[in-house]
Amino acid sequence: MSSQSYVRKNFSLAWPLALNALLMQSMLMIDTLLVSPLGEVPLAAMGIATTIIAFILGIQMALANGTQLVLSRAVGSGVQSSLSKAFWAGLSINLAVALIFWSLLTFFEQPLIQALTDNLALYSEISHYLDISKHLVIFTALTQVIIALFNGLGRTKVPFKGYLIELPINALLSYLLIHGFSTFEGLGVQGAALGSVIAITFRLFYLALCVHYDSTISLSLHAQKSELVANIRKHFIEIFPVAANVTMLSIGATIYQLLYSQLNINAYVAITLVMPWLRAGTQFITAWAHSSAITISQAIGSKKMDDLTKNVDTSIDVAVGISIVCAFLFGGLSLAINDIYPDLDSSTYQALAVIAPLYIFLPIVRGYNTVHGHVLRALGKTTDVFKINFTGQWIISIPLCALIIFGLDGSIFWAFAIQPFEEVVKAFPFRHLARKSLREFDSQKAKSLMYD
């Protein structure tokens, strides 16, 4: 495959993935917007409850992303039995994890809520939301593995269409269920949860129909129980570090926010305003990294690895290019942010100006690391990626950030500078491991990644 064909194929995979991620974020924003007229208590309750649910869903999506690599290799191999075993193994693992979290939310809901807030007015609102939204983890287990199947097949537009179906249904139902209609009295925050559950049910039904009516997909199993158990075990060993990595980074991001909350209020507000833009603006970089991992995994499965190093280099070059474009867009954001958020305190605007060079530079080095991490996972180095991220974030950067804020009483610039510093710290180990892994990767290592 020529570099031009490789880039074209990856972009065709990447843009639906990026839009999927943006649509997922927009659903939470829509629910927040719809609940906001109810007042501070329902809004705060939903904020706390969705944080819990989003954390669980993040782990499930990480498990599905790991399964996606296994499915992509199976697609590359062209062996239908490998594809079906990978699918059912991934579904079994994700569903088992979903049931564990569902049980925890069912039996330990009250202690969890009490640990998160001491505001008695929020207890019942959070509990009512979780009583319904906890069912999302079951539906997500099913939908995410089916999405991983279509992504592994290189058909990322199918899940994208599913989100296009879910989003308007979610928005309309949530509005009606939150605020009521005709003689029906609105359910408040419970309506937002119920709207999300009903909407994801429609998406699951759509995805299931796509699998059922696709003649190229055969998920029937013809294997012994012991073989399936062994396959699930190997599958779990590979994808567990992916979920652990996402969980660790998610908790780390929360720790950063807690540390930043110890700065003055204007500095904290400035960082809070910037973070959603950083998450949204880097989605296409992440999508490109995902599509690269899919294509590389398919090549490994098909044993067509002559262009492996060249394609990895192309992936890195394009990721850096996208990151530079993203940095320019953030530069534009820094110039327009006063107009986007008018009527803020002058000290907040000053804090935003101080950290502007940092959040403009951050996507460049983060994009470089993101594509390396996904490529390394495709090469079977999931545990090594976890170790690099853990060392860079938890051993070096978070303690340093705490030292700057608590020990040195540092300014917002030096506190926020730790995030790009963390990425710089991780960049060399990622590059070194990628070069080493590519040099050593051969048909034997490719074979060891296949479970059959």
JOZI-V197568 format. One record per helix or strand. SS is the DSSP state (helix for helix, strand for strand). FROM is the first residue (numbers start at 1). LEN is the number of residues. Records with the same first field share a line. If there is no record, write none. Layout:
BEGIN
SS->FROM-LEN / FROM-LEN
END
This chain:
BEGIN
helix->3-36 / 40-38 / 80-28 / 109-8 / 120-14 / 136-17 / 156-24 / 189-24 / 225-36 / 265-17 / 283-20 / 308-33 / 346-33 / 382-26 / 412-29 / 443-7
strand->180-2 / 184-2
END
